[in-house]
């Protein structure tokens, strides 16, 4: 696998392929980032983008993790004291999860976002951005019918962070696409260059396969889950014997979240996946890549219950080092 393939594997979108390919030709010392609100324990959404950061580190990138305490405050996630305590816990969990400490820089937003130069640049960006454009970019954080002014400023700060952190590449879930497009469109208006971006997939709801797996709604997987919690959650997960399930009764599209977690969490971190089965059911199965596991589930060679058992085991191995920090 060459550098470009490693950088872009398991992404939903590359903006743009030409720009990212240019970075891949000389990745040593290039800087990529993800920003996270310190508002809770590390969950599977954080882990998905962290897997991409690990890919980037293995190709030579330096990684910046923005622990966005000012953003969290603007989004009404607590006092600065509470938010910073959460940020410190998240920092330790990211390292436990597998990020290379020597190639990872952790930055609190308040270390630079309250400086005069940043604030004046933010005001300049506000002058260049329409209310409608800011509203589109903030759609993922708005709660309730009525947007707050702080939530409109939030995505403008995200755009400006890309410049102030001296980045070559922005990384985020597909739900960050509108913010990254805002940055590409508006940063040049205040004298700064645009940057390429990678967008990772959004995992489906664990129990239904419909919509987004969310830490605030429904069931999710996090570093505070015990082995028993993981087994219970995975065993109750929606897992039809296919990667392309039929829509639900209301016509909503469905995904197979068990297969998604294998693809985006397990196979990027393990060279081989073993599914243990009694000899009377054919004995153990071994997979060197995701495609073969998906094919066996589709053909009936791999039963969904056996797939779930293996998934719980591998997730527990990934989560255990961070769980110990709680």
C-alpha positions as CSV (number, residue, x, y, z in Angstrom):
1,X,0.0,0.0,0.0
2,X,1.6,3.3,-1.0
3,X,1.3,6.5,1.0
4,X,-1.7,7.9,-0.9
5,X,-3.6,4.7,-0.4
6,X,-2.8,4.6,3.3
7,X,-3.7,8.3,3.7
8,X,-7.1,7.9,1.9
9,X,-8.2,4.4,2.9
10,X,-11.6,4.1,4.6
11,X,-12.5,7.7,3.8
12,X,-15.9,8.8,2.4
13,X,-14.5,11.8,0.6
14,X,-11.1,13.4,-0.3
15,X,-11.1,17.1,-1.0
16,X,-9.3,17.2,-3.4
17,X,-7.6,14.0,-4.5
18,X,-5.1,16.1,-6.5
19,X,-4.1,18.1,-3.4
20,X,-3.9,15.1,-1.1
21,X,-1.8,13.2,-3.6
22,X,0.6,16.0,-3.7
23,X,0.9,15.8,0.1
24,X,1.4,12.1,-0.1
25,X,4.5,12.5,-2.3
26,X,6.4,14.1,0.6
27,X,4.4,13.5,3.8
28,X,7.2,13.7,6.4
29,X,6.7,16.7,8.7
30,X,3.3,17.6,7.1
31,X,0.6,18.5,9.7
32,X,-2.9,17.1,9.9
33,X,-5.5,17.7,12.5
34,X,-8.9,16.8,14.0
35,X,-10.7,19.0,16.4
36,X,-12.8,17.6,19.3
37,X,-15.1,19.2,21.8
38,X,-14.1,18.0,25.2
39,X,-17.6,17.1,26.3
40,X,-17.5,13.5,27.4
41,X,-15.6,10.2,27.3
42,X,-14.0,9.0,24.1
43,X,-16.5,7.2,21.9
44,X,-16.5,5.3,18.7
45,X,-16.8,8.4,16.6
46,X,-13.6,9.8,18.1
47,X,-12.0,6.5,17.6
48,X,-12.8,6.4,13.9
49,X,-11.1,9.6,13.1
50,X,-8.2,8.6,15.5
51,X,-7.7,5.5,13.3
52,X,-7.2,7.9,10.4
53,X,-4.7,9.9,12.4
54,X,-2.8,6.7,13.1
55,X,-2.7,6.0,9.3
56,X,-1.3,9.5,8.8
57,X,1.3,9.2,11.5
58,X,2.5,5.9,9.9
59,X,3.0,7.8,6.6
60,X,5.1,10.5,8.3
61,X,2.5,13.2,9.2
62,X,2.6,15.1,12.5
63,X,-0.8,15.1,14.1
64,X,-2.5,18.0,15.9
65,X,-5.5,17.3,18.1
66,X,-7.4,20.4,19.0
67,X,-9.2,20.0,22.3
68,X,-11.6,22.7,21.6
69,X,-12.4,24.1,25.0
70,X,-13.7,27.5,23.7
71,X,-15.9,25.7,21.2
72,X,-17.3,23.5,23.9
73,X,-18.0,26.6,26.0
74,X,-19.8,28.3,23.1
75,X,-21.8,25.1,22.7
76,X,-22.9,25.2,26.3
77,X,-21.0,22.1,27.4
78,X,-20.1,23.4,30.9
79,X,-17.7,25.7,32.6
80,X,-14.1,26.1,31.4
81,X,-12.9,24.2,34.5
82,X,-15.2,21.2,33.7
83,X,-14.3,21.3,30.0
84,X,-10.6,21.4,30.6
85,X,-10.8,18.5,33.1
86,X,-12.5,16.5,30.3
87,X,-9.9,17.6,27.8
88,X,-7.1,16.2,29.9
89,X,-8.8,12.9,30.3
90,X,-9.4,12.7,26.5
91,X,-5.8,13.4,25.8
92,X,-4.7,10.4,27.9
93,X,-7.3,8.2,26.2
94,X,-6.1,9.1,22.7
95,X,-2.6,8.0,23.6
96,X,-3.9,4.9,25.2
97,X,-6.0,4.2,22.1
98,X,-2.8,4.1,20.0
99,X,-1.7,7.5,18.8
100,X,2.1,8.0,18.8
101,X,2.7,10.4,21.6
102,X,6.0,11.6,20.0
103,X,4.1,12.6,16.8
104,X,1.0,14.1,18.4
105,X,0.6,17.7,19.6
106,X,-2.4,18.4,21.8
107,X,-3.6,22.0,21.8
108,X,-6.3,23.7,23.9
109,X,-8.3,26.2,21.8
110,X,-7.9,28.8,24.6
111,X,-4.2,28.7,24.1
112,X,-4.6,31.0,21.1
113,X,-8.3,31.6,20.3
114,X,-8.5,34.4,22.9
115,X,-5.4,36.3,21.5
116,X,-6.1,39.7,19.9
117,X,-4.8,38.7,16.5
118,X,-7.1,35.6,16.3
119,X,-10.1,37.6,17.6
120,X,-9.6,40.3,15.0
121,X,-9.2,37.7,12.2
122,X,-12.4,36.1,13.5
123,X,-14.2,39.5,13.2
124,X,-12.8,39.9,9.7
125,X,-14.2,36.5,8.8
126,X,-17.6,37.4,10.3
127,X,-17.7,40.4,7.9
128,X,-17.1,38.2,4.9
129,X,-19.6,35.4,5.8
130,X,-23.4,35.7,5.4
131,X,-25.8,34.5,8.1
132,X,-27.2,31.9,5.7
133,X,-23.7,30.4,5.0
134,X,-22.8,30.3,8.7
135,X,-26.1,28.6,9.5
136,X,-25.5,25.9,6.9
137,X,-22.1,25.2,8.4
138,X,-23.4,25.0,12.0
139,X,-26.2,22.6,11.2
140,X,-24.5,19.7,13.0
141,X,-24.2,21.5,16.4
142,X,-27.5,23.3,16.5
143,X,-29.8,21.9,19.2
144,X,-33.5,22.8,19.1
145,X,-35.3,25.2,16.8
146,X,-33.5,28.4,17.7
147,X,-29.9,28.9,16.8
148,X,-27.7,30.9,19.2
149,X,-25.2,33.5,18.0
150,X,-22.4,31.4,19.6
151,X,-23.3,28.5,17.4
152,X,-22.9,30.7,14.3
153,X,-19.5,31.8,15.4
154,X,-18.4,28.2,16.1
155,X,-17.9,27.1,12.5
156,X,-16.0,30.3,11.6
157,X,-13.6,29.6,14.4
158,X,-13.2,26.0,13.1
159,X,-12.3,27.5,9.7
160,X,-9.8,29.9,11.3
161,X,-8.2,27.2,13.4
162,X,-7.0,25.5,10.2
163,X,-4.8,28.6,9.6
164,X,-3.7,29.2,13.1
165,X,-2.6,25.6,13.8
166,X,-0.4,25.8,10.7
167,X,-2.0,22.8,9.0
168,X,-1.5,21.0,5.7
169,X,-4.6,18.7,6.0
170,X,-7.9,18.8,7.9
171,X,-9.6,15.6,9.0
172,X,-13.1,15.0,10.2
173,X,-16.2,12.9,10.0
174,X,-18.4,13.5,7.0
175,X,-20.6,15.7,9.3
176,X,-17.7,18.2,9.2
177,X,-17.8,18.6,5.5
178,X,-19.8,21.9,5.6
179,X,-17.3,23.4,7.9
180,X,-14.3,22.4,5.8
181,X,-16.0,23.7,2.7
182,X,-16.7,27.0,4.5
183,X,-12.9,27.1,5.3
184,X,-12.0,26.5,1.7
185,X,-14.4,29.2,0.5
186,X,-13.9,31.9,3.1
187,X,-10.3,31.7,4.4
188,X,-8.9,33.3,1.1
189,X,-11.3,36.3,1.7
190,X,-9.2,37.2,4.8
191,X,-5.8,36.5,3.2
192,X,-5.3,32.8,4.0
193,X,-4.9,29.8,1.8
194,X,-7.3,26.9,1.6
195,X,-6.4,23.3,2.7
196,X,-7.4,19.9,1.6
197,X,-9.6,17.7,3.8
198,X,-10.3,14.0,4.4
199,X,-13.8,13.0,5.6
200,X,-14.4,9.7,7.4
201,X,-17.7,7.8,7.3
202,X,-20.5,8.2,9.7
203,X,-21.4,4.9,11.5
204,X,-25.0,3.8,11.4
205,X,-27.2,3.4,14.5
206,X,-26.1,0.3,16.3
207,X,-29.5,-1.2,17.0
208,X,-31.4,-0.3,13.9
209,X,-28.9,0.4,11.1
210,X,-30.8,3.6,10.3
211,X,-29.3,7.1,10.7
212,X,-26.3,8.1,12.7
213,X,-24.8,6.3,15.7
214,X,-24.8,9.0,18.4
215,X,-23.4,9.4,21.9
216,X,-26.4,11.6,22.8
217,X,-29.1,9.4,21.3
218,X,-29.4,5.6,21.3
219,X,-26.6,3.2,21.9
220,X,-22.9,3.9,21.2
221,X,-19.6,2.4,22.2
222,X,-17.1,4.2,24.4
223,X,-14.0,3.8,26.4
224,X,-16.0,3.6,29.6
225,X,-17.7,0.4,28.4
226,X,-16.8,-2.8,30.4
227,X,-16.2,-6.1,28.6
228,X,-19.7,-7.0,29.6
229,X,-21.1,-3.7,28.2
230,X,-19.4,-4.3,24.9
231,X,-20.7,-7.9,24.6
232,X,-24.3,-6.8,25.4
233,X,-24.2,-3.9,23.0
234,X,-22.7,-5.8,20.1
235,X,-24.8,-8.9,20.6
236,X,-28.0,-6.7,20.4
237,X,-26.7,-4.9,17.3
238,X,-28.5,-4.9,14.0
239,X,-26.6,-7.4,11.8
240,X,-28.4,-8.9,8.8
241,X,-26.3,-11.4,6.7
242,X,-25.5,-8.7,4.1
243,X,-23.6,-5.4,3.7
244,X,-26.5,-3.9,1.8
245,X,-29.7,-4.4,3.9
246,X,-33.2,-3.6,2.7
247,X,-34.8,-0.3,3.8
248,X,-36.9,-0.4,7.0
249,X,-40.7,-0.4,7.0
250,X,-40.7,3.4,6.8
251,X,-38.4,3.4,3.7
252,X,-35.3,4.6,5.5
253,X,-32.0,3.4,4.2
254,X,-30.1,0.9,6.4
255,X,-26.4,0.0,6.9
256,X,-24.9,-2.9,8.7
257,X,-23.2,-1.4,11.7
258,X,-21.4,-4.6,12.7
259,X,-19.7,-4.7,9.3
260,X,-18.9,-1.0,9.4
261,X,-17.1,-1.4,12.8
262,X,-15.1,-4.3,11.4
263,X,-14.2,-2.3,8.3
264,X,-13.3,1.0,10.0
265,X,-12.2,0.0,13.4
266,X,-11.0,-3.6,13.6
267,X,-9.2,-4.3,10.3
268,X,-7.2,-1.0,10.3
269,X,-5.7,-2.0,13.7
270,X,-5.2,-5.8,13.4
271,X,-3.3,-7.7,10.7
272,X,-5.6,-10.7,11.1
273,X,-9.0,-11.3,12.5
274,X,-10.0,-14.7,13.9
275,X,-13.6,-15.7,14.4
276,X,-13.7,-18.6,16.9
277,X,-16.3,-21.3,16.3
278,X,-16.8,-24.9,17.6
279,X,-15.5,-27.6,15.3
280,X,-19.1,-28.9,14.8
281,X,-19.8,-25.5,13.0
282,X,-16.7,-25.6,10.9
283,X,-14.0,-24.4,13.3
284,X,-12.3,-21.1,13.4
285,X,-12.2,-18.6,10.5
286,X,-9.3,-16.3,9.8
287,X,-9.4,-13.1,7.8
288,X,-6.5,-11.0,6.5
289,X,-8.8,-8.3,5.2
290,X,-12.3,-6.9,5.5
291,X,-13.6,-8.0,2.0
292,X,-13.3,-11.7,2.8
293,X,-15.2,-11.3,6.0
294,X,-18.0,-9.4,4.3
295,X,-18.2,-12.1,1.5
296,X,-18.4,-14.9,4.1
297,X,-21.3,-13.1,5.9
298,X,-23.1,-12.6,2.6
299,X,-22.6,-16.3,1.5
300,X,-23.7,-17.7,4.9
301,X,-20.3,-19.1,5.7
302,X,-20.1,-16.7,8.6
303,X,-23.1,-16.5,10.9
304,X,-24.0,-13.0,12.3
305,X,-23.8,-14.3,15.8
306,X,-20.2,-15.5,15.3
307,X,-19.3,-12.2,13.7
308,X,-20.7,-10.3,16.7
309,X,-18.7,-12.5,19.1
310,X,-15.5,-11.7,17.4
311,X,-16.3,-8.0,17.1
312,X,-16.9,-7.7,20.8
313,X,-13.5,-9.4,21.5
314,X,-11.5,-7.1,19.2
315,X,-13.4,-3.9,20.4
316,X,-12.6,-4.9,24.0
317,X,-8.9,-5.1,23.1
318,X,-9.0,-1.6,21.5
319,X,-10.9,0.0,24.4
320,X,-9.2,-1.7,27.4
321,X,-6.1,0.6,27.6
322,X,-8.3,3.7,27.7
323,X,-10.8,2.2,30.0
324,X,-8.1,1.7,32.7
325,X,-7.7,5.5,32.8
326,X,-11.2,6.2,34.0
